[in-house]
Amino acid sequence: MSGWRLIDARWTNDLNAICGWALRPSTERPRLRSEREGLPYIALEDGFLRSLDLGLRGEPPLSLLIDDVGVHYAAAEPSALERLLASDGWETPELTARAGTGIKRLIESRVSKYNIAPDLPTSGGPDLPPPGYVLVLDQTRGDASITYGGATPDSFAQMLAAARDENPGARILVKTHPDVVAGLKRGHFHPSSLNGAELCGLDVSPWTLVDGAEKVYAVTSQMGFEALLAGKPVRLFGAPFYAGWGVTEDSGPADLYAVRRTRHRSVTELFAAAYLLYPTYYDPFTDQLTDFETTLEHLALRRRREAENSARAHCVGVTLWKQGVARRFLGSARRAPVFHRTAEAAVRAAAEEPGGGRVVAWSSRVADEAAELSETANAPFYRMEDGFLRSVGLGQALRLPASLAIDAAGVYYDPRRPSDLERLIAADDYTPDELTRAAKLRARIVDQALTKYMLPDAAATAPCVVATQGRTPVLVVGQVEDDASILTGTTNLRTNADLLAAARAALPEAWLIYKPHPDVAAGYRHGALLSEVEMLADQILSDAPAPALIDAVEEVWTLTSLMGFEALIRAKRVVCCGWPFYAGWGLTEDRAAPPPPLPGAESLASRRLGARTAPPDIDILVAAAYLRYPRYLDPITGLPCEAETILDRLAARDPRTGRHPNPMIRAFASVRAGVFAVLGPSVRAKKGG
């Protein structure tokens, strides 16, 4: 993607350059060959934002340093990074502003080269001292940056001695390298060599330690540069790329670079060169090159998911065919979820989990029982449900979800108790950038005719032509009548027949279009209308795609369907005869009596519109429902992602979005669909539909 075609250099002389992994011993012969044949040697190295987990555990990098001049950590010779820093003309105001924003966001998001380690409170605790210590950075033995940075193992002993001598009475904390913490390599310090200093072998984010440090000592560690970004004074005993530019106290071999590094560079300029201009970044979702900001946000998201999944999930009510995808949503690099057959087993295992576990129940199955048992056992409890951008194809066709909601308070479709989504909508902390992002997402949903379940063919985007005979077109949305949202979110009207009759009574002159739920139309679930009830509709359209139908009408009637929210997104009038998550905020016409709250819960009115000073803007609902509430998992890469990536997959109708990886389950789903097509109820268009 960077313009090179890679081939095995051992079997050909038809080369423009020779490439190797930086200055590893295995590259000695290729480098000699490049000199002999007069070819450039292109040195590869991991970028400064690499990955979630360690490279030694096999995780591929998201950034590479592709250098045809030298290697950034080899101080005796120039590199492309050093030449950039020594040159003029690239320090534009736009780049400087971008660098300042990048530093701020990097620190806020706690992203570093490796990002598997968690944060700890900076106020200190049983393992971490309170702020005010001196931080000394160890590295792995034999690391090339030490040798080529003009340092030796003795440099580490000198560094520790200087830290003690220059900070009498201070607490000295020696940070162990992550590869050493993981047991994959050796460091330079052991308890007998510390002489009063403390060895910090915590598996913790480097930013946690930098935050509490008064001063930082390093040889060639990248963490020393991160300390500079955080505004800490840094003293060096080697010659890393950031030495010699006037921002560090240099006690290393300055003679290696002194004749070349003659300029004074600010920390912001060093960051702009090293993080914005020098690396090449890769986006796994688009399979294209990208930039620092995109890579940073991806790693920040993965850090958040890792933190959210740090306590092992003990799951109950998750069907066998969904367990694989639930494992990826709920697991971390350290802890995989465990699936149990009963709520009792899940709660018991969570309560006995070393370090604490959590119970996660599929919301429509054994959630209430599991919640009661979890409360008794004092185990954290979550309900899990599909998100609002789900798959290409139906869940009843065993298509896997690309989004799940993990709710600690309740679940979005049950208005009898609070939910995390309800609280997100009531929140008053949305930034202008977040609302701008929500508006763009809403526009994409409308423009690209996207919905929760996408039809797998191009007909899904075709417009829906409705012959209304001059009458106002109104859409009545059918649902699965034993769906949990109907059972918990309706009062006086509870069936599709009730809804259609109410719409006809209120709008006797309207052209009523009834759309059965896809699972009902396919025969999977309950909710088919009797023929005499069908007569209340002027048109029944089973196969018309939801976005096209919404576009073709002026008003939508629903009990609790998500189609009502998709109609709000498209600026349609929406009448709710039940209480979905988007009702009760002043954006819909709400005709049903609110369901009574469960014991201990506030009333629905006080939790929704009563919780805000004014009705929320539609983009607040979009930001809450699509950006903050669900988790997304890219079905192509298997990585956590943002909503926009799933929009891309749905818009492309990528068949892998929901496709089960197990061919046996796919075959079973195909046979099952055929059986239901033959035996299930048939709902057909009439009166010209």
N, C-alpha and C positions, 0 to 999 in steps of 0.2 A: 504493500500500500504506500510505501515511501519511495517507490520508484525503482526498486531493485528486484531482479529475478534471481532467486537463490538456487544454486546447483551445487553438487558435490565437486569440490575443487580438486579432488585426488585424481580424477579421470579425464581432465581436460586442461588445455592451455588457453582456451577461448574465454578469457576473463577480462572484466573491466576493473575489478577490485577483488581483494581477499578479505573475508569477514571472519571474525572470531569473537569469543566472549572475553572482551577486555584484555587483561594481561595474565590470564590463567596460564599455568605451566603448559597446558595442552596447546596453547597458541604460539609457542616459541617457534616451531618449524614453519607454520603459516606466515608468521611475521618476517622470518628470514627470507622466505620465498617472495613475499611482497617487495622486500628491499632488492632482492636479486633480479626480479623481473620488472622493477620500476612501477609496480602497481600500488595504488592506495591501500592501506590497511584500515578497514572499518571496524572500530571497536564497539561492541555492544555491552550494555550494562543496564541493570534495573534502574528505573526512574525513581525519583524521590517520593512519589506516591505509587506504591507498588500493587498492594493487594490487601484483602482482609487477613488471610492467614499467611504463615511463613512460606517462603519459597522452598525451604527444605522439606516442607510437608506436601509439596507438589502443586501448590496453587499457582497458576500462570500469572504473569505480570500484566497490569493495565497500562504501563508506560515503559518505554525503552529510551535509553540514551544511545543515539546512533551517531558516532563521532568519527569523522574521517581525518581528524587532525591528531588526536591523542586520546588520553583517558583522563577524565576530570580529576581523579584522585592521584594521578601520577605527577607530582609537583615538579619533577626535574625537567619535564618537557611541556610544551604548550598543549592545550586542548581547545576544542571549538568553544567550550564555555569560557575558558580564560581569555581567548582572543576576543570574544564578544564583550566581555567585561572591560577589556583594555581598549576597545574601539569607541567611536563616537557615532551619533546619529540615530540610534535606536531608542533613546530615552525620551519618548514623546510624552506629553501630558496625559494622553489617553492611556498609554501603557502604565504610567506611574499610578494613575487613579485605579486602574484595574488591579495592579499589584497591591495597593493598599487595601482594596476590598477583599482580595484573595487572602491576604494575611489574616485579616479580621475573621473571615469565614473559616479559614483553616483552624484557627485557634478555637472558635466557637464550636465547630463540629468535632473537635478532638481527633482529627484525622492526621495520621502520620504515614511513614513508609509501610509499616505493618499495622493492622488495626484490630487484631483479635483480642488484645488485652483490654480489660474493662477499666472504667474510671473508678476511683475511690474518692471519698470526701477529702477535700484538701485541708480540712480542719484537724486532721490527724485522727488516730484511732489506735486500736490494739496493735496494728501492724505498721502503720505509717506515722512518722513523727509529725508534730505540729510544724507549721511554716517557720522558716528562719534558719534552716540547715544549709550547709554547703554541699553541693551535689558534684560527685566525681563519677565520670562515665567510663565504665569498662567496655571492652570490645572482645571479640572472639580471637583466640590465638591463631596466628597465621593469616589473618585477614589481609588481603592485598593492599587495602587502603592504608594499613599501618606501614608495611614495607615501602611502598611507593610514595608514602607521605613522609619519608625520612625519619621514621620512628622505629623503635625496637621495644622488646618487653621491658627494658630498663626505663623507657619513657613513662610507663605506667607507674613504676615505683617512684620516679621523680615527681610525677604529677601528684600522687597522694601525699608525698612529703611536703610539697609546696602548699597544698591545701591545708595541711595541719599547721605549718609554720606561719602562714599568712592570715590564719583565722584562729588565733588562740582562744580556747574555750568554746569554740563553735562545735556544733554537732556535725560530724562528717558522714555523709551517706554515700556509699559506693553502689551505683546502679549496675546490676548485672544485665548483660545483653540478652534479648529475647531468645536467641538460639541456645544460649546457655541455660536459661530458665526452662526451656523445653527439653533439656537433656540431649540436645543434638550436637553441641560443641563445647569446648572448654574456654574459660575466660582467663584473665591474668591475676586475679586476686582469689585468695582463700582466707578463711577466718584467721589463720595463724600469721598472715602477713599484714593485717589491717592496723595493728598498733593503736587501738582505741577507736578507729573508725567502725562504722556499721555496714555490713553487707546487706543490700536490699535486693533480695531475690524474688520480690513480689511480681506476679504476672499482672502488671498494671500499665495503663496508658502512660506514655512518656510525658504527656501534658500534665498529668496529675503531679508528677514529681517536679517538673519545671515550675509549676505554679507556686510551690512552697519553697523554692530555692532562693537564697540570697545571692549566690554566685555559683557559677558552673565551671568545672574544669573538664577538659576533653583532650584527647589526642587527635583523632581524625573523625570522630563520630558525627553522623548526621544530626544526632540529637543536640549536639552543640549548636548547630545552625538554628534548630527549632527554638533553643533557648534564646538566641539572638532575636528571633521573631517575636518572642514574648517579652522582649525588653530587658533580659538579664545580662549582666556582665559575664563575659566568657574569656577564659584564659586557655590557650592552646599549647600543647607539647608535641604537636606534629604539624603537618602542612596540608590540611584539607583544602578544598576548593575555595572556602570562604576566608582563609587566612591571607594576610598581607594586603588587605584592602582598607585598613584603617578602622575596622569596627570590632576587632578582637585584640586582646593582649597576647602577643605572639612570643612564645618561649621555645618554639620549635626551630627547625633548620631553615631559617629565612633565606639562606644563600641559595637554596634550590630554585627560588622563584623571584628573588628580589629585583633582578634586572628587567623582569617582564611585568610584574605587578607594581606599577609605579603610580597608579591613580588612586584617589580616594573614592570609594563607593559606599553609598548608604545601604542600610539593610534592605530597604525597599527595592533599590536597584539590583542588589544581589538576588533577591527573591524573583524579581521580574525576569532576570536572565536565566536563573537556575530552574524555575518552576513553570514559567510561562513560555519562554522562547526555546530553551535547550531541549527539553524532552519531546518525544512523540507519544501521544496518548491514543488509546484504542477504546472504542465503544463496543462492548460485546453484544449489545442489543441490535445495533444497526450494522454490525460487521464493517465498520468504517473508522477511519481516524477521527479523532475528536480533540477537545481542548482540556485545559486544566480544570475549568469550572465544572464541566460535565463529569469528569472523573472524580473530582472532589465530592460532588453531590451523590454519586453512586456509592462511593466508599462511606460517606456519612450515613446513607440509608442502610447499608449493610451493617454498620456499627450499631445503629438503632435497633435493627432486627435482632442482632446478636444479644444486645442488652435485654430486649424484651423477652427473649427465649432463654435467658440465663438459668432460670429455674425450670427443671425438667417438667414437661407436660405429661400428666397421666390422663389419658383420654377415654371417654366412654360414649357410646352411642354413635360412633363413626363407622359407617358401613365398610365392609372389606374393600370394596372397589375404590373408596375414597382415601384409604389409609396412606397410600403412597404419597399423594399430594399433600395431605395433612401433615405428614412427616416433614416435608420440605417447608411448609408454612410455620410449623411450630418448633422445629429442631434448630440447634446451634451447632457450631463446629465441635463443641465439647459434649453436648447432651442431645441424644435422640429421644423423641417422645415414646411413650409406652402405651399400648392400647389394651383396654380391659373390657371384659364382657359385662360386668355389673358396676353400678355406681359404688357399691360397698368396697369392691376391690380397688377401684381407682382412688377413692378417698383414703383408704388405708395405706396404699402405696405412697401417695403424695405426702401424707402425714409422717411416714417413716423415711422419706427421702433425705439422705445426708445433705445438709445445707438448705433444705426446704424444697418442696415441690409444689405443683399447682394442679388443680383439676380442671379439665377442659371437656365440656359436654356439648354434643350436637344439640342445638337449642330445641328442636322439635321432637326430641326423643326422650331422654331421661333427665332433662335439665333440672326440673323442679326437685326431683328426688335427690339428685346429686348435689344441688345447692343446699338443701337442708342438712344432708350428711356432712358437707364441707364446713358449714357454719358450726356444727357441733364439734368437728375435729379441728377447728381453727385453721383450715387449709384454704389458701386463695382459690377462688372459683371463677371460671369464665364460661360464657356461652359462645358457641361458634355457629356461624351461618354464612351462606353464600353472600358475596358482595353484589353490587349493582351493575358491574361490567363483568360478565361471567364467562361466556364461551361461544364458540361457533357450534350451534346445536343445543339440544335440550339436556338438562340434568337427568330427566327421566330416561333419556337415551344413553345414559351412563357417560355423558361428556363431563370432563373434569373442570372444576372452577379455576379461573385465573385470578379470582379475588375471594378473600374470606374476611369476615368481620369477627374479631375476637373481643368480646364485650365483657367488661368487668362488672358493670352495673345492672344490666338486663339484656335486652335484645331489641333491635330497632322496631320490630313489628308488634311488640306487645306494649300498648299504651297504659297498661294498668300499673306499671312500675317505671321508674326512670331508666334510661339507657345512656350509654356513652354518646351515642349519636345525638340524642336529645340535648344532652349537656353541651355538646360541641356547637349545635345550632344556637343555643342560648348564650354561648360565650361572646365576649365583646373584645377579642384580642386578634382579630384578623388584620393582617398588614395589607397595605395597598398592593404590594407585589403578589401576595397570595390571592387577593380578589381579582387582580388582573389575570393571573394564571387560571383561576376558576372561570372567568369570562371567556378566555381563549378555549378552555376545555369544553365549555357549554356550546360555543360556536362550532367547534369540531363535531360534537355529537349531533348537532342539528344539520350542518352542511353535509356530513358524510352518512346521515341516516343510521346512526348507531343506536343500539339498544342492548338490553341485558343479554338476551339470547339472539345471536345473529343467525339468520338463515344462511346456509352454506353456498348459495348460488347468487348470481348477479341479479336475479329477479327481485331480490330483497331491496334493491335500491330503486326499482321502477316506481313511478308515481301511481297512486291509486285513484282511478276515475270513478266518481260517485254520481250517478244520475239522480239528482234530488228532486227533479220535477218542480223546481222553484222553491222548495221548502228548506228551512235551515237544517244543515246536516249536524247531527249530534251522535257522538260515539258512546256506546254503553259497553263497558269492559267486563267480560266474564272472568271468573276466577275458579280455582279449585276449591270446592266448598268445604272440604275438611282440612284446608290449609291452616296452619297455625295462626296466620295473620287474621283469618276470618274468625277463628274460634276465640281469639283474645281481643280483637280490635273492632268488633261490631256489637250492636245492641239491638235496636228494634228491627233493622234489616240485616239478614244474615245469608241470603241465598241469591243466586243469579236471577231467579224468577222475581224475587222481591225488588231487586235493583231495577230490572227492566220495567216492571209494573210502576214503580215510583217515577221513573223517567217519563213514561208515557202519560201518567196522570198529570205531571207537572208541565209537560210539553206536548199537548195533544196535536199540535199542528207541525211539529218537527219531523224531519226525516231521520228516524232512529236506525242507526247501524249497530248491530250487535256483533262483537268479536269474541268467540269462545277462547278460553285459555288454550294455548298450544298443547298442554298435557291432556286436557279434556278432549280436544279435537282429535288427538292421536289415540284416545282410548285408554290412556294410562291412569287417569284419575277421575274422581267424581265431580259432577257439576253440569252435566248435559241437561238441556231444557226439554220439557215436554212439548209436543207439537202445538198444543193450544197456547202455550206461553210464547212460543216462537212467533205466533201471529201478531204479537204486540210490536215486533220489530218490522221495519220496512225492508231491511236488508240484513242478511247474515253473511259475514265474510270471515271464513275460517283461516284462509291462507294468506290474506293480505298482510304484508309486513307492518308492524306497529308504527314505525315512523311515518310511512306513507299515509296510513289511515289517519293519524293525528293531524298531519298537514292538510288532509282533505276535509276536516270538520272545523266547526267553530267552538265546540264545547265538548267536554268529556265528563261522563258520569262513571264513578267507580265506588266500590266498597273500600278496598285497601290496596289496590293494585299499584305496582311501580309505574305502570303506564300513566297513571295520574301525574306522577312527578315528571315523567318524560314529556307530558303535555305542558306542565308548568314551564319547563325549560324552553319549550317552543312557544311560550307566551299565549297559551290557550286558557280559556276559562275552565276551571275544574270544579266539579261538584262532588264532594265526598259524602257518602252515606255510611261510612265507617271512619276509623281513626288511624290512618297510616302515619308514618313519621313526619310527613310534610303537611299534615292537617293541623289546625289549631294555632297557626302562626300569623294568620291574617292574610294569607295568600290564596286560600281556597274558600269556597262556599261550603260550610260544614253543616249538614242537615241532621246528623244523628246525635242522639244523647251520648255524652261521654261515658265510657265504661267506668264503673266504680273502681277506685284505686285498691290495690292489694293492701292488707294490713301493714301499717307503718309508712306507707307511701303518701306523698302529697297528692292533691288533686291534679288532674291533667291540666286544667286551666292555669293553675298557679305555676306549674312546671314549664309551660310553653309560653304563650304570649305574655302571661303574667311575670315571667322571668326576664323580660326585656322591656326597655323603655319605649321601643317602637318595633313594628313588624320587621323581621329581617329581610334584607334584599335577597333576591333569588340567588345571587352569586354566593351569599353566605351559605345557603342550603347546598349549593353545588360544591363549595369548598369543603363543607363538613361531610357530605355524603360520598363524594368521590375522591377527595384528596386526603382528608384526615382520618376518616373512620375505617376504611378497609385496608387490608394488606394485599399487595399484588405480587404475583409470582409469574415471571415470564415463562411460558410453556416451551419456548425454543431453547433458551440457555439454562433454564432451571434456576435462575438467580432472582432474588428480590428486585422489584422494579417499581417504577412510578406508574400512575394511571395512564400517562401519555403513551407509554410503551404498549400497554394493553389496547389502547385506542388504535394504535398502528396495526396490531395483530388483527383486531376485529374489522377494521376498515379494509384490510387486505383479504378478509375472509380466509385467513390462513388455516387450513384444516388441522394443523397441529394445535391450534388454540382450543383445547378441550379434548383432543384425541388421546385416548387412554393408551399408555405404552404397552400394555399387555394384550397380545393378539387374541388370547382366549376370551378376555372380557369384551373386546371389540366384536368378536364373532357372536358371543352370547347376546350382546346388545342388538346386533342386526337381526338375529332370529327372534328376539323378544319383540322388536318393533314390528316385524312381519306378523306375528301372532296377534298383537294388539290391533293392527290395521284390519285384520279379518274379523276379530271378535268384538272389538271395542265399538262404542256408539259412533254413529256417523252424523256429523253436523254439516249440512250442505247449504249453499246459498240458495235463496229463493227470491221471487219478485224481481228478477233481472240481476241478482247478485252473482 
